[in-house]
Each structure stands twice: as structure tokens, then as C-alpha cells.
Amino acid sequence: MTVYRCKRCEEKKLRCFVDTATGRCAGCISVGAECSLFVSEEEWEKVQREKRQKRLELARIEEDAARVRRELLEVEAREHDFADRDLAILNFQDRAKEQAEGSSAPG
């Protein structure tokens, strides 16, 4: 069974004995402290703000990653163009060499 402690007992690392009739714990009652077993609205708002910030941060990172992927594709396309160009030049040189050898052969 999970044992829940009020915020004060949690922070002070105290055992928390909740009076089911009042919903407050004995420790808080004895010192007249505010006692809440629930997460405060302020804490909920804080975690929601953090969540929104993280979602925005992630969206920016994903946007950056998409931009880098696009740039990589552009570089790879340029690389492919270079390879095609060099291959065409090599083929041209081979044909020119074959023609030169064919025309200089004794016949």
C-alpha cells in the first residue's frame, strides 16, 4: 500500500498520520500548520509551464534537425552531380584514348 504524506511532512521527512475526519495530519494539527495532501495549484501551474517550455524546446530541436537533414540531402545531391560529371569525363577520356590508339595503329 502506498503511503501519502502531506507537503509539510514530506518536506521535513516526517511520518504523516492523517485524520480521516478532517483530512489533516496529526503533525500539522499539533503545530497549527496548514496541511494539504494535494499538490498545490502553484505546483501544478509550474509543472505545466515546464511542460510547455519543453514542448517548445523539442519543437525547435526537431525543426533544426529537419533543416540539417534538408541541407544534408542538398550536399548529397551535389556530391552525386560531381560523381556523374567525373564519370562522364573519364568516359570521354577513355573514348578519346581509344580513338587515338585506333587511328595511330598500323593499318
N, CA, C and O of each residue as an XYZ file, in Angstrom:
428
protein
N       0.839     -1.181      0.000
C       0.000      0.000      0.000
C       0.887      1.249      0.000
O       1.840      1.344      0.773
N       0.566      2.189     -0.862
C       1.318      3.438     -0.944
C       0.892      4.356      0.183
O      -0.297      4.516      0.459
N       1.872      4.953      0.827
C       1.582      5.885      1.913
C       1.859      7.289      1.394
O       2.953      7.587      0.916
N       0.847      8.143      1.496
C       0.988      9.527      1.067
C       1.203     10.404      2.280
O       0.578     10.217      3.324
N       2.096     11.364      2.123
C       2.338     12.312      3.203
C       1.927     13.698      2.731
O       1.941     14.000      1.538
N       1.559     14.535      3.701
C       1.231     15.912      3.352
C       2.523     16.627      2.960
O       3.622     16.125      3.193
N       2.370     17.794      2.366
C       3.538     18.524      1.877
C       4.532     18.824      3.004
O       5.738     18.647      2.830
N       4.032     19.273      4.149
C       4.906     19.625      5.272
C       5.688     18.405      5.757
O       6.901     18.480      5.952
N       4.999     17.286      5.952
C       5.670     16.065      6.420
C       6.649     15.546      5.367
O       7.720     15.039      5.704
N       6.283     15.673      4.108
C       7.171     15.252      3.022
C       8.456     16.070      3.054
O       9.552     15.513      2.998
N       8.320     17.396      3.145
C       9.492     18.281      3.162
C      10.378     18.035      4.377
O      11.604     18.086      4.280
N       9.748     17.768      5.530
C      10.507     17.577      6.770
C      10.867     16.115      7.008
O      11.501     15.768      8.006
N      10.447     15.259      6.064
C      10.712     13.816      6.159
C      10.162     13.226      7.464
O      10.833     12.462      8.158
N       8.930     13.608      7.767
C       8.256     13.116      8.972
C       7.241     12.054      8.588
O       6.780     12.002      7.448
N       6.903     11.217      9.541
C       5.791     10.284      9.322
C       4.518     11.105      9.357
O       4.420     12.079     10.104
N       3.564     10.725      8.569
C       2.346     11.522      8.424
C       1.139     10.648      8.761
O       0.857      9.663      8.078
N       0.439     11.026      9.820
C      -0.759     10.290     10.238
C      -1.964     11.174      9.984
O      -2.225     12.114     10.734
N      -2.694     10.871      8.926
C      -3.825     11.708      8.532
C      -5.074     11.307      9.300
O      -5.413     10.129      9.410
N      -5.748     12.323      9.826
C      -7.047     12.144     10.486
C      -8.085     12.127      9.371
O      -8.327     13.144      8.721
N      -8.690     10.975      9.156
C      -9.632     10.849      8.049
C     -10.839     11.768      8.196
O     -11.448     12.147      7.195
N     -11.189     12.127      9.406
C     -12.337     13.015      9.633
C     -12.053     14.432      9.134
O     -12.926     15.072      8.547
N     -10.837     14.921      9.367
C     -10.509     16.302      8.985
C      -9.682     16.379      7.707
O      -9.620     17.432      7.072
N      -9.049     15.280      7.327
C      -8.177     15.289      6.161
C      -6.839     15.946      6.445
O      -6.071     16.228      5.525
N      -6.559     16.188      7.719
C      -5.285     16.800      8.117
C      -4.505     15.782      8.932
O      -5.076     14.852      9.502
N      -3.181     15.973      8.980
C      -2.375     15.018      9.730
C      -2.142     15.513     11.152
O      -2.250     16.703     11.448
N      -1.823     14.573     12.009
C      -1.622     14.876     13.432
C      -0.491     15.877     13.633
O      -0.594     16.763     14.482
N       0.594     15.745     12.856
C       1.731     16.648     12.998
C       1.358     18.088     12.699
O       1.746     18.992     13.438
N       0.619     18.313     11.636
C       0.216     19.674     11.263
C      -0.794     20.229     12.265
O      -0.743     21.405     12.623
N      -1.709     19.376     12.711
C      -2.705     19.818     13.698
C      -1.999     20.254     14.975
O      -2.343     21.283     15.556
N      -1.010     19.471     15.415
C      -0.336     19.770     16.687
C       0.443     21.086     16.656
O       0.593     21.737     17.691
N       0.940     21.484     15.485
C       1.689     22.750     15.411
C       0.882     23.860     14.749
O       1.387     24.964     14.545
N      -0.366     23.569     14.415
C      -1.235     24.573     13.802
C      -0.816     24.953     12.388
O      -1.062     26.071     11.937
N      -0.184     24.019     11.695
C       0.283     24.297     10.328
C      -0.787     23.933      9.307
O      -1.667     23.112      9.567
N      -0.690     24.557      8.151
C      -1.578     24.207      7.049
C      -1.209     22.800      6.601
O      -0.028     22.457      6.535
N      -2.191     22.002      6.300
C      -1.938     20.612      5.929
C      -2.662     20.311      4.630
O      -3.873     20.501      4.521
N      -1.922     19.847      3.664
C      -2.542     19.503      2.392
C      -1.903     18.249      1.831
O      -0.683     18.149      1.701
N      -2.756     17.304      1.503
C      -2.292     16.073      0.873
C      -2.210     16.237     -0.644
O      -1.591     15.430     -1.338
N      -2.843     17.289     -1.141
C      -2.904     17.502     -2.583
C      -1.777     18.411     -3.054
O      -1.277     19.249     -2.304
N      -1.398     18.233     -4.292
C      -0.395     19.097     -4.911
C      -1.037     20.470     -5.076
O      -2.181     20.582     -5.515
N      -0.292     21.509     -4.722
C      -0.847     22.868     -4.776
C      -1.056     23.313     -6.222
O      -0.417     22.814     -7.149
N      -1.969     24.265     -6.382
C      -2.257     24.810     -7.706
C      -0.989     25.443     -8.297
O      -0.729     25.343     -9.496
N      -0.218     26.087     -7.437
C       1.040     26.708     -7.869
C       1.994     25.666     -8.458
O       2.629     25.909     -9.484
N       2.090     24.506     -7.803
C       2.971     23.450     -8.301
C       2.453     22.870     -9.617
O       3.231     22.553    -10.517
N       1.111     22.734     -9.716
C       0.524     22.256    -10.970
C       0.854     23.228    -12.103
O       1.250     22.809    -13.191
N       0.690     24.524    -11.843
C       0.971     25.538    -12.860
C       2.444     25.518    -13.258
O       2.782     25.659    -14.433
N       3.309     25.343    -12.272
C       4.748     25.299    -12.543
C       5.093     24.129    -13.462
O       5.838     24.289    -14.428
N       4.551     22.962    -13.157
C       4.863     21.786    -13.978
C       4.260     21.936    -15.380
O       4.843     21.469    -16.357
N       3.103     22.582    -15.479
C       2.506     22.808    -16.798
C       3.349     23.787    -17.621
O       3.516     23.604    -18.827
N       3.883     24.832    -16.964
C       4.780     25.773    -17.650
C       6.027     25.051    -18.145
O       6.450     25.229    -19.287
N       6.610     24.234    -17.270
C       7.809     23.477    -17.650
C       7.521     22.560    -18.837
O       8.336     22.428    -19.749
N       6.356     21.934    -18.808
C       5.972     21.029    -19.890
C       5.841     21.795    -21.207
O       6.315     21.335    -22.245
N       5.196     22.966    -21.164
C       5.064     23.790    -22.372
C       6.435     24.208    -22.898
O       6.685     24.168    -24.102
N       7.319     24.609    -21.986
C       8.669     25.024    -22.387
C       9.422     23.871    -23.040
O      10.100     24.058    -24.050
N       9.302     22.686    -22.463
C       9.992     21.520    -23.026
C       9.427     21.157    -24.397
O      10.172     20.766    -25.295
N       8.097     21.289    -24.558
C       7.493     21.009    -25.867
C       8.004     21.997    -26.917
O       8.294     21.611    -28.050
N       8.113     23.275    -26.534
C       8.645     24.286    -27.454
C      10.104     24.002    -27.786
O      10.519     24.094    -28.942
N      10.869     23.659    -26.771
C      12.283     23.336    -26.974
C      12.426     22.147    -27.922
O      13.262     22.161    -28.825
N      11.610     21.127    -27.713
C      11.646     19.946    -28.571
C      11.249     20.308    -30.000
O      11.868     19.830    -30.951
N      10.225     21.143    -30.162
C       9.796     21.564    -31.498
C      10.924     22.302    -32.211
O      11.144     22.100    -33.406
N      11.638     23.156    -31.482
C      12.771     23.878    -32.086
C      13.876     22.913    -32.497
O      14.456     23.046    -33.575
N      14.162     21.948    -31.642
C      15.204     20.962    -31.951
C      14.805     20.139    -33.175
O      15.628     19.881    -34.053
N      13.534     19.728    -33.228
C      13.059     18.948    -34.375
C      13.125     19.781    -35.651
O      13.457     19.265    -36.718
N      12.810     21.070    -35.539
C      12.898     21.974    -36.682
C      14.350     22.085    -37.153
O      14.622     22.043    -38.353
N      15.272     22.226    -36.213
C      16.697     22.285    -36.556
C      17.149     20.985    -37.217
O      17.891     21.008    -38.199
N      16.706     19.862    -36.681
C      17.083     18.560    -37.247
C      16.550     18.433    -38.675
O      17.247     17.922    -39.552
N      15.324     18.892    -38.911
C      14.746     18.833    -40.257
C      15.552     19.710    -41.217
O      15.787     19.329    -42.364
N      15.973     20.880    -40.746
C      16.783     21.783    -41.573
C      18.118     21.119    -41.921
O      18.552     21.170    -43.072
N      18.765     20.501    -40.941
C      20.059     19.850    -41.177
C      19.887     18.666    -42.133
O      20.735     18.445    -42.998
N      18.796     17.901    -41.987
C      18.540     16.782    -42.907
C      18.379     17.294    -44.342
O      18.895     16.698    -45.286
N      17.653     18.410    -44.489
C      17.449     19.007    -45.807
C      18.795     19.460    -46.394
O      19.071     19.228    -47.571
N      19.625     20.104    -45.573
C      20.947     20.542    -46.024
C      21.815     19.350    -46.420
O      22.555     19.419    -47.401
N      21.727     18.266    -45.664
C      22.484     17.055    -45.985
C      22.046     16.496    -47.337
O      22.885     16.083    -48.139
N      20.744     16.481    -47.592
C      20.245     15.999    -48.886
C      20.783     16.857    -50.025
O      21.122     16.337    -51.088
N      20.863     18.166    -49.809
C      21.401     19.065    -50.834
C      22.872     18.763    -51.102
O      23.301     18.745    -52.256
N      23.645     18.527    -50.046
C      25.070     18.205    -50.199
C      25.228     16.863    -50.910
O      26.085     16.715    -51.781
N      24.403     15.891    -50.538
C      24.479     14.576    -51.186
C      24.118     14.677    -52.665
O      24.711     13.987    -53.495
N      23.153     15.530    -53.001
C      22.783     15.721    -54.407
C      23.948     16.341    -55.177
O      24.234     15.946    -56.307
N      24.614     17.311    -54.559
C      25.781     17.935    -55.190
C      26.900     16.903    -55.376
O      27.564     16.866    -56.412
N      27.094     16.063    -54.345
C      28.102     15.002    -54.414
C      27.798     14.058    -55.582
O      28.703     13.657    -56.314
N      26.527     13.710    -55.749
C      26.105     12.821    -56.835
C      26.377     13.484    -58.186
O      26.845     12.831    -59.119
N      26.081     14.785    -58.287
C      26.358     15.525    -59.521
C      27.852     15.504    -59.842
O      28.243     15.328    -60.996
N      28.683     15.683    -58.812
C      30.138     15.648    -59.011
C      30.566     14.276    -59.533
O      31.369     14.187    -60.462
N      30.039     13.222    -58.944
C      30.395     11.863    -59.360
C      29.969     11.624    -60.807
O      30.725     11.049    -61.590
N      28.750     12.068    -61.170
C      28.274     11.915    -62.553
C      29.184     12.670    -63.523
O      29.537     12.156    -64.585
N      29.555     13.881    -63.149
C      30.417     14.711    -64.002
C      31.779     14.042    -64.196
O      32.267     13.923    -65.319
N      32.385     13.609    -63.089
C      33.700     12.970    -63.191
C      33.634     11.679    -64.005
O      34.552     11.388    -64.772
N      32.572     10.911    -63.850
C      32.413      9.677    -64.619
C      32.275      9.989    -66.108
O      32.847      9.295    -66.948
N      31.517     11.030    -66.429
C      31.359     11.425    -67.831
C      32.706     11.839    -68.425
O      33.014     11.493    -69.565
N      33.507     12.576    -67.657
C      34.833     12.992    -68.136
C      35.728     11.774    -68.347
O      36.430     11.690    -69.355
N      35.711     10.832    -67.407
C      36.512      9.609    -67.555
C      36.095      8.830    -68.802
O      36.950      8.341    -69.540
N      34.788      8.711    -69.041
C      34.291      8.005    -70.228
C      34.744      8.717    -71.498
O      35.153      8.075    -72.466
N      34.669     10.035    -71.490
C      35.105     10.826    -72.639
C      36.596     10.609    -72.896
O      37.010     10.424    -74.040
N      37.394     10.633    -71.839
C      38.836     10.415    -71.979
C      39.135      9.011    -72.508
O      40.020      8.830    -73.344
N      38.391      8.025    -72.015
C      38.588      6.647    -72.492
C      38.286      6.544    -73.985
O      39.039      5.915    -74.728
N      37.192      7.157    -74.424
C      36.826      7.113    -75.848
C      37.877      7.838    -76.694
O      38.253      7.380    -77.773
N      38.338      8.974    -76.178
C      39.359      9.730    -76.922
C      40.643      8.919    -77.029
O      41.292      8.920    -78.075
N      41.008      8.241    -75.974
C      42.223      7.418    -75.971
C      42.075      6.260    -76.956
O      43.002      5.950    -77.704
N      40.884      5.615    -76.949
C      40.634      4.502    -77.868
C      40.702      4.976    -79.314
O      41.253      4.289    -80.174
N      40.140      6.151    -79.579
C      40.165      6.690    -80.943
C      41.593      7.020    -81.353
O      41.994      6.776    -82.491
N      42.359      7.577    -80.416
C      43.748      7.930    -80.723
C      44.560      6.671    -80.990
O      45.389      6.643    -81.899
N      44.327      5.654    -80.216
C      45.046      4.392    -80.405
C      44.622      3.729    -81.710
O      45.446      3.130    -82.402
N      43.352      3.834    -82.043
C      42.834      3.227    -83.277
C      43.358      3.930    -84.514
O      43.628      3.279    -85.523
N      43.505      5.231    -84.459
C      43.970      5.970    -85.633
C      45.481      5.892    -85.791
O      45.993      6.089    -86.892
N      46.198      5.611    -84.719
C      47.658      5.525    -84.810
C      48.123      4.088    -85.026
O      49.317      3.845    -85.199
N      47.201      3.145    -85.019
C      47.575      1.746    -85.214
C      47.945      1.537    -86.686
O      47.314      2.105    -87.578
N      48.973      0.718    -86.930
C      49.361      0.470    -88.325
C      48.239     -0.249    -89.073
O      47.631     -1.184    -88.552
N      47.985      0.181    -90.248
C      46.886     -0.426    -90.914
C      46.971     -0.560    -92.308
O      46.048     -1.079    -92.937
